[in-house]
Amino acid sequence: MSPLYDCSDETKRQRGVAAAARAIGNGKLIVLPTDTVYGIGADAFTPEAVADLLQAKGRGRDMPVPVLVGSPATLGGVAVTDKTIEALVEAFWPGGLTLICRQQPSVRWDLGDTGGTVAVRMPDHEIAVEVLETTGPLAVSSANVTGHPPAQTAREARDQLGDSVAVYLEAGPTDSDTPSTIVDVSGGVPRVLRQGALGLADLQAVVPELQGAED
């Protein structure tokens, strides 16, 4: 059975983060905590690892994998930014906001059928950020088999995903099962695609022209 590291113990946390980084470097999958639900992660720049992630979840290429980054500064390396995106990042990162941006033309990866876009978020969770600062951007989706509830602990994730994942990082139950809010900033007018952790009023206080999902 794949190892599970209890990150409430500092020594085990250090070992777990190191093991997770090695697994990512070897093209394997990991499960890590985030500020929403637990995520299953792969190196964003290793197409075979991303394909393994989709297979583990039972998910098709028509549902491409989002990318998590460890700092706002990383965003410009993978996505085309503008003043609207920068304002949203400054206000809400790290946190429950996923931005769908145009990907940088120079980026070489295969996250699924993205149409030239990438969904990016910086999680507000110290263990996730510690991993991301070590590995670089990760392709991360909720740690569950498609059609099953998202895992709120690493043990729940292991019950679903088993040995398809090499390393599990356990940080206790997540505070919420509410997913991130998704905002599409890849076109002309920014628009909420999924209501989640952030409300429309909060977003519009920063970007007044942002439209709700029902607009």
PEDA-V254779 format. One record per residue. N is the residue number from 0. RES is the residue in one letter. PSI is psi as a letter, one per 30 degrees, with the letter a starting at -180 (* if undefined). NEAR is the number of other ideal C-beta (glycine too) atoms within 10 Angstrom. D_CENTER is the distance of its C-alpha to the mean C-alpha in Angstrom with 2 decimals. Layout:
# PEDA-V254779
{{N/RES/PSI/NEAR/D_CENTER} {N/RES/PSI/NEAR/D_CENTER}}
This chain:
# PEDA-V254779
{{0/M/k/7/24.64} {1/S/k/17/21.50} {2/P/k/13/21.57} {3/L/k/19/19.88} {4/Y/k/23/19.99} {5/D/j/15/20.88} {6/C/g/22/19.24} {7/S/f/10/21.76} {8/D/k/12/24.23} {9/E/e/8/23.88} {10/T/e/9/25.34} {11/K/e/16/23.19} {12/R/e/19/20.07} {13/Q/e/13/21.18} {14/R/e/14/21.98} {15/G/e/27/18.72} {16/V/e/22/16.62} {17/A/e/14/19.17} {18/A/e/19/19.08} {19/A/e/27/15.31} {20/A/e/19/15.77} {21/R/e/15/18.77} {22/A/e/22/17.14} {23/I/e/26/14.48} {24/G/f/12/17.53} {25/N/g/11/19.40} {26/G/g/15/17.04} {27/K/l/21/16.19} {28/L/l/27/13.29} {29/I/l/29/12.17} {30/V/k/28/11.01} {31/L/l/32/9.82} {32/P/l/28/10.08} {33/T/a/24/8.05} {34/D/f/21/10.14} {35/T/d/25/9.72} {36/V/l/23/9.79} {37/Y/k/30/9.38} {38/G/l/27/6.79} {39/I/k/29/8.41} {40/G/l/33/7.66} {41/A/l/29/10.04} {42/D/k/24/11.42} {43/A/f/27/10.42} {44/F/g/17/14.16} {45/T/j/19/15.63} {46/P/e/16/16.27} {47/E/e/11/17.81} {48/A/e/20/14.86} {49/V/e/25/12.63} {50/A/e/15/15.73} {51/D/e/18/15.97} {52/L/e/27/12.52} {53/L/e/21/13.75} {54/Q/e/12/17.08} {55/A/e/22/15.99} {56/K/f/22/14.52} {57/G/h/11/17.51} {58/R/k/18/15.65} {59/G/l/12/17.17} {60/R/f/14/16.43} {61/D/f/7/17.11} {62/M/i/12/13.64} {63/P/l/21/11.55} {64/V/k/28/8.06} {65/P/l/21/5.44} {66/V/k/26/4.88} {67/L/k/29/3.95} {68/V/l/24/7.65} {69/G/f/20/10.17} {70/S/l/12/12.60} {71/P/e/14/13.62} {72/A/f/10/16.04} {73/T/f/18/13.63} {74/L/e/24/12.85} {75/G/f/14/16.38} {76/G/f/12/16.17} {77/V/f/21/13.81} {78/A/l/23/14.66} {79/V/k/17/18.03} {80/T/l/19/18.37} {81/D/a/10/21.23} {82/K/e/8/22.68} {83/T/e/17/20.93} {84/I/e/22/17.42} {85/E/e/13/18.63} {86/A/e/12/20.09} {87/L/e/21/17.01} {88/V/e/20/15.00} {89/E/e/10/18.02} {90/A/e/15/18.38} {91/F/f/22/15.01} {92/W/k/19/12.74} {93/P/l/21/11.62} {94/G/a/17/11.00} {95/G/h/21/10.23} {96/L/j/23/10.38} {97/T/k/24/8.41} {98/L/k/28/10.93} {99/I/j/22/12.12} {100/C/l/24/14.24} {101/R/k/18/16.70} {102/Q/l/21/15.57} {103/Q/k/15/17.94} {104/P/f/8/20.80} {105/S/f/7/20.99} {106/V/k/15/17.58} {107/R/j/8/18.19} {108/W/l/18/15.54} {109/D/j/17/15.31} {110/L/g/24/12.14} {111/G/a/18/14.58} {112/D/i/10/16.85} {113/T/f/17/15.20} {114/G/g/10/18.56} {115/G/g/10/17.79} {116/T/l/19/14.80} {117/V/k/26/11.14} {118/A/k/23/8.47} {119/V/k/25/7.01} {120/R/k/25/6.01} {121/M/j/25/7.43} {122/P/l/25/7.29} {123/D/i/17/10.96} {124/H/k/21/11.45} {125/E/e/14/13.82} {126/I/e/20/13.10} {127/A/e/25/9.40} {128/V/e/19/10.80} {129/E/e/20/13.71} {130/V/e/27/11.99} {131/L/e/25/10.13} {132/E/f/14/13.55} {133/T/e/15/15.15} {134/T/f/23/13.26} {135/G/a/16/12.06} {136/P/k/22/9.00} {137/L/k/29/7.06} {138/A/j/28/6.30} {139/V/k/26/4.10} {140/S/l/25/5.83} {141/S/k/22/7.89} {142/A/i/30/10.39} {143/N/l/23/13.43} {144/V/k/19/15.91} {145/T/k/13/15.97} {146/G/f/8/18.50} {147/H/l/14/18.13} {148/P/k/12/16.77} {149/P/k/18/13.24} {150/A/k/27/13.94} {151/Q/g/20/14.64} {152/T/l/20/15.82} {153/A/e/27/15.40} {154/R/e/14/18.88} {155/E/e/20/18.05} {156/A/e/28/15.32} {157/R/e/22/18.03} {158/D/e/13/20.52} {159/Q/e/19/18.61} {160/L/f/24/17.21} {161/G/b/12/20.01} {162/D/g/9/20.72} {163/S/f/17/18.29} {164/V/k/25/16.01} {165/A/e/18/17.74} {166/V/k/25/16.60} {167/Y/k/29/15.53} {168/L/j/27/14.95} {169/E/k/25/16.58} {170/A/g/21/16.46} {171/G/l/12/18.21} {172/P/k/14/17.40} {173/T/l/18/14.70} {174/D/f/10/16.58} {175/S/l/13/15.53} {176/D/g/13/14.32} {177/T/k/15/13.86} {178/P/l/16/10.65} {179/S/l/23/9.58} {180/T/k/24/12.23} {181/I/k/21/11.74} {182/V/k/29/14.30} {183/D/j/19/15.66} {184/V/g/22/17.15} {185/S/f/21/17.98} {186/G/b/10/21.52} {187/G/d/7/24.41} {188/V/k/12/23.73} {189/P/k/20/20.32} {190/R/k/18/19.66} {191/V/k/21/17.57} {192/L/f/13/16.34} {193/R/k/12/15.04} {194/Q/k/15/16.42} {195/G/b/18/14.39} {196/A/f/18/14.21} {197/L/k/21/16.07} {198/G/l/13/19.46} {199/L/e/17/21.06} {200/A/e/8/23.76} {201/D/e/13/21.51} {202/L/e/21/19.90} {203/Q/f/15/23.38} {204/A/f/11/24.80} {205/V/e/13/22.90} {206/V/i/18/23.10} {207/P/f/7/26.15} {208/E/f/10/26.02} {209/L/k/20/22.63} {210/Q/k/16/23.37} {211/G/l/13/22.35} {212/A/f/13/21.26} {213/E/f/7/24.95} {214/D/*/9/26.53}}
